[in-house]
Amino acid sequence: MNKRLEGRAPARPTIKAVAAAAGVSTAAVSQAVNGTGRISEATRRRVMDAASELGWSPSASATALRRARTRTIALVVRRPTDVLGSDPHFSELITGLEGELAPRGYGLLLHLVADMAQESALYERLVAEGRIDGAVLTDARADDPRPDLLRGLGLPAVLLGAPDAGSPVPRVGLGQQGAGIREAVGHLLELGHRRVAYVAGPAELLHTRLRLAAFEEALEEAGLSPVAVRHSDFTERAAVDVTEELLALPDRPTALVFPNDSMAVCGIGTAQRSGLRVPDDLSVVGYDNLSLGRWVHPRLTTVDQQVQRVGAAAARTLLAGCGEDVPPPVLDGRPRLVVRESTGPVPSPT
Amino acid sequence: MNKRLEGRAPARPTIKAVAAAAGVSTAAVSQAVNGTGRISEATRRRVMDAASELGWSPSASATALRRARTRTIALVVRRPTDVLGSDPHFSELITGLEGELAPRGYGLLLHLVADMAQESALYERLVAEGRIDGAVLTDARADDPRPDLLRGLGLPAVLLGAPDAGSPVPRVGLGQQGAGIREAVGHLLELGHRRVAYVAGPAELLHTRLRLAAFEEALEEAGLSPVAVRHSDFTERAAVDVTEELLALPDRPTALVFPNDSMAVCGIGTAQRSGLRVPDDLSVVGYDNLSLGRWVHPRLTTVDQQVQRVGAAAARTLLAGCGEDVPPPVLDGRPRLVVRESTGPVPSPT
């Protein structure tokens, strides 16, 4: 970075001059300006004073550095605002992204939009105004217009989802998206369950389709079909409603599979409130492997899809595209079932 | 907005010309460019094509509109990345902010920093580079350098916390920060509890001090003192460790008060795993009133500090400062106890 900063027009004050005046290295100047590294407040002030005295502006340097060096990555979420609050999935994703972005002084520009048209218009505006260096695309759809749009705009992007060599932008995620659900069904079948119900996410999402297909196939291979399949909007309120409905079915399921952990925890609470014991009377499986599931009672059996690691890998892919020196992204294969205490042998028929 | 957009140098194409060419209103052009409103994808494309044909650039207009009209608000979080993932408090805050920002086409620029020096340097850089229109300051400290810094930088800011007329920047939050904890203690005393332990947040945070003082005063007024006070880093792991430690005390507490809901839920799980019933053997109080607490079993007694509403009020205060036409922020007084099922009468001595 220092070399590039020094390569400006000679008429203007240089970072070297600022470093010399402040009695620090150019790296320290860079850190003071970028808010990275571990320099003291006193050093930072000395650098800023020297910069101010010499008329050296970090802004001008940053602009000179590269046309679009904003150190900002966009994360546009096409969801109602209340899901952001209730579904910890996004906090986990943001945590994974920030773990890579923060140490390099990058920020995450979060926008919530109502639909795909708004999302597309937003990328065009952010690119036109030079506000971002890249974008993380979430909630891949079967017919997703964004990869082509962003390639057209020349903006580095990654799409979260199963790797696909034919995609116009890199896809970052675990392979075999259905593998965790297949494992979950296998686990329930081994425990003797035959009446399993599936709570899915919104029907238009690609991962909803992949996971539901895996669920139905795995049951079909055992000569079974789901007791019930219900789509949901991922909210806790929906978890309560759907659990109450499923537990009132004449052919009551002995196991419920949820599309995220917060819904699974709410499903357990709803079952317990109706007098059922988990897992004695009802087995429950979540999805995401959030830390909460490790501590509730009973501990949650869930599918680990490594949300934080996927976020970190997406960030590294984008950072590499921005010319940053980052280790290659590491992702460990496929979603895996984590068996804890919320699943158990099928209750004997009463 | 249209009037301002039209007030550019006459030599350049106008938004009016773009609107006429696309056969839409100037408001629709503005919506197409900003990704706001409810226009169809077809209309949006028509507008973008007309803009492109006439050589009208939304970027230039946006710049002309006002020097620093970035439609971006900064949220800098001075916490380890893993707390962001495990504490839903930030998701709730972001949800509240986005509920006001998103409909107006504003984004939230999220940065994680390690300490106050990094946070200060970051504001200086973001202002110097013209990247933000305002900032939301969280985790107020007793001796907080940020209000003076941001006033000096000329950046609109709000500091989350109890209102304080003497503050250099507006403070947005509920008054009487200790009121919820006082109510919680009163509730536990009424239920007959005398051995109450308090799990606090990090000691350097202002709200940690205010709440702890309220807790100790409320007990003192009843002639009691806490069985134990422990500081924590807000994580679920800490909740498990501190709960195990407190339940092993010779003078075991009959009630635990936690600094957030996710810690309280983990505390309940830890107590249940050790064979204790909640609330029969142990009462537990949370803080935040997250939606999760409504659905777990037993439902969580907690203090509602209206995190989403505080976020919304902070966003409105900043948006008004950016010249947006927003309703005045509304906040309902003070934190209040929400009594549910995780608190009950003190167990009879064994």
Contacts between the chains, C-beta under 8 A, distances in Angstrom:
chain1	res1	chain2	res2	distance
A	32	B	121	6.0
A	33	B	121	7.0
A	33	B	124	7.9
A	33	B	125	5.8
A	34	B	121	7.3
A	34	B	125	6.4
A	35	B	113	6.4
A	35	B	118	4.5
A	35	B	119	7.3
A	35	B	120	7.9
A	35	B	121	3.7
A	35	B	122	3.8
A	35	B	125	6.1
A	36	B	118	7.3
A	38	B	114	7.7
A	39	B	117	7.3
A	40	B	117	6.8
A	41	B	116	7.5
A	41	B	117	4.3
A	41	B	120	7.4
A	44	B	117	5.7
A	44	B	120	7.5
A	44	B	121	5.6
A	48	B	124	6.8
A	57	B	128	6.5
A	58	B	124	8.0
A	58	B	125	6.0
A	58	B	128	5.4
A	58	B	129	7.4
A	59	B	128	4.2
A	59	B	129	4.8
A	59	B	130	7.2
A	62	B	125	8.0
A	62	B	129	5.8
A	63	B	129	7.9
A	70	B	129	7.9
A	70	B	131	7.1
A	72	B	109	6.7
A	72	B	131	7.2
A	74	B	107	7.8
A	81	B	95	5.2
A	81	B	98	5.0
A	81	B	99	4.7
A	81	B	102	6.5
A	82	B	95	6.5
A	84	B	91	6.0
A	84	B	94	6.3
A	84	B	95	4.9
A	84	B	98	6.6
A	85	B	88	7.3
A	85	B	91	5.1
A	85	B	92	5.0
A	85	B	94	7.6
A	85	B	95	3.5
A	85	B	96	8.0
A	85	B	290	7.9
A	85	B	291	7.1
A	85	B	308	6.6
A	86	B	91	7.9
A	86	B	291	5.1
A	86	B	292	7.6
A	88	B	85	7.3
A	88	B	88	6.2
A	88	B	91	6.8
A	90	B	91	6.8
A	91	B	84	6.0
A	91	B	85	5.1
A	91	B	86	7.9
A	91	B	88	6.8
A	91	B	90	6.8
A	91	B	91	5.0
A	92	B	85	4.9
A	94	B	84	6.3
A	94	B	85	7.6
A	94	B	110	7.0
A	95	B	81	5.2
A	95	B	82	6.5
A	95	B	84	4.9
A	95	B	85	3.5
A	96	B	85	8.0
A	98	B	81	4.9
A	98	B	84	6.6
A	98	B	110	7.3
A	98	B	112	4.7
A	99	B	81	4.7
A	101	B	112	7.8
A	102	B	81	6.5
A	102	B	111	7.0
A	102	B	112	4.0
A	102	B	113	7.0
A	105	B	122	7.9
A	107	B	74	7.8
A	107	B	109	5.0
A	107	B	110	6.2
A	107	B	111	4.3
A	108	B	109	7.3
A	108	B	110	4.6
A	108	B	111	7.6
A	109	B	72	6.7
A	109	B	107	5.0
A	109	B	108	7.3
A	109	B	109	5.1
A	109	B	110	7.6
A	110	B	94	7.0
A	110	B	98	7.3
A	110	B	107	6.2
A	110	B	108	4.6
A	110	B	109	7.6
A	110	B	110	5.7
A	111	B	102	6.9
A	111	B	107	4.3
A	111	B	108	7.6
A	112	B	98	4.7
A	112	B	101	7.8
A	112	B	102	4.0
A	113	B	35	6.4
A	113	B	102	7.0
A	114	B	38	7.9
A	116	B	41	7.6
A	117	B	39	7.4
A	117	B	40	7.0
A	117	B	41	4.4
A	117	B	44	5.9
A	118	B	35	4.5
A	118	B	36	7.3
A	119	B	35	7.4
A	120	B	35	7.8
A	120	B	41	7.5
A	120	B	44	7.6
A	121	B	32	6.1
A	121	B	33	7.1
A	121	B	34	7.2
A	121	B	35	3.6
A	121	B	44	5.7
A	122	B	35	3.9
A	122	B	105	7.9
A	124	B	33	7.9
A	124	B	48	6.9
A	124	B	58	8.0
A	125	B	33	5.9
A	125	B	34	6.4
A	125	B	35	6.1
A	125	B	58	6.1
A	125	B	62	7.9
A	128	B	57	6.6
A	128	B	58	5.4
A	128	B	59	4.2
A	129	B	58	7.5
A	129	B	59	4.9
A	129	B	62	5.7
A	129	B	63	7.8
A	129	B	70	7.9
A	130	B	59	7.2
A	131	B	70	7.1
A	131	B	72	7.2
A	131	B	131	7.6
A	236	B	291	5.3
A	236	B	292	6.6
A	236	B	294	7.5
A	236	B	295	5.3
A	237	B	291	7.7
A	239	B	295	7.0
A	240	B	295	5.7
A	262	B	292	6.4
A	265	B	292	7.0
A	265	B	295	7.4
A	265	B	296	6.4
A	266	B	292	7.4
A	266	B	295	3.8
A	266	B	296	7.3
A	268	B	297	7.2
A	269	B	295	4.8
A	269	B	296	4.5
A	269	B	297	4.0
A	269	B	299	7.7
A	270	B	295	6.8
A	270	B	297	7.9
A	272	B	297	4.0
A	273	B	297	5.3
A	290	B	85	8.0
A	291	B	85	7.1
A	291	B	86	5.1
A	291	B	236	5.2
A	291	B	237	7.7
A	292	B	86	7.6
A	292	B	236	6.5
A	292	B	262	6.4
A	292	B	265	7.0
A	292	B	266	7.4
A	294	B	236	7.4
A	295	B	236	5.4
A	295	B	239	7.1
A	295	B	240	5.7
A	295	B	265	7.4
A	295	B	266	3.9
A	295	B	269	4.8
A	295	B	270	6.8
A	296	B	265	6.4
A	296	B	266	7.3
A	296	B	268	8.0
A	296	B	269	4.5
A	296	B	296	7.4
A	297	B	268	7.2
A	297	B	269	4.0
A	297	B	270	7.9
A	297	B	272	4.0
A	297	B	273	5.3
A	299	B	269	7.8
A	308	B	85	6.6
